[in-house]
Amino acid sequence: MADSFYSPEELKAIGFKSYGENMLISRNAQFYGAENISMGDHVRIDDFCILSGNITIGSYVHISAYCGLYGKFGIVMEDYTGLSPRCLLFSGSDDFEGEFLISPLGARQINN
């Protein structure tokens, strides 16, 4: 089980903005823009989580398996909080203004 989590040296190599002590971060979690992610002490992030964007995680936080945090405009998880399995947090959504479609046609401009 100890092999399932990153070592302190491996966590440093990921390039987080900051992180604390006693971390249990799954090797199966994915981080995009790690330089924008900061974490306190005693944080656990389980398998198959995705963290992307501006994210601040306090101390004594547990993020269960299959969670996604998409922090384009920032997400803050305070101390002693957690997420149940398969939760998704978004701080922004698609832009519904202008002359563009969303969904599979996302990049196609509307012709008037």
C-alpha positions, 0 to 999 in steps of 0.5 A: 500500500505504501507503494501506491502513494508518492514519496516526499521526493516524488511530490517535490518533483511534481512541482506543486505551488506548495504542500505540507507534511504527511501527504498520501497522494495516489500515484493514479491521481493526475495534476494539470498546472501543478504550479497552481495547486497548494495543499496543507498538511495531512492531505489524502488524494485517492486513485483516479482524481484529476486536479486542474487549475487554481486549487487551494486545499487546506489541512486534514482534507480527504479527496476520495476516488474518481473526483475532479476539481477544475479550478479555472477561477479558483477552488478553495477547500478549507481545513477538515473538509472532504469529497465523497467518491465521484464528485466534480467541482467546477469554478467555471463553465463553458462560455455561452455568449458569442457566436460559437456553439458548444458540445461536439461542435464547440469550435465551429462558428455559427454562420448567420 
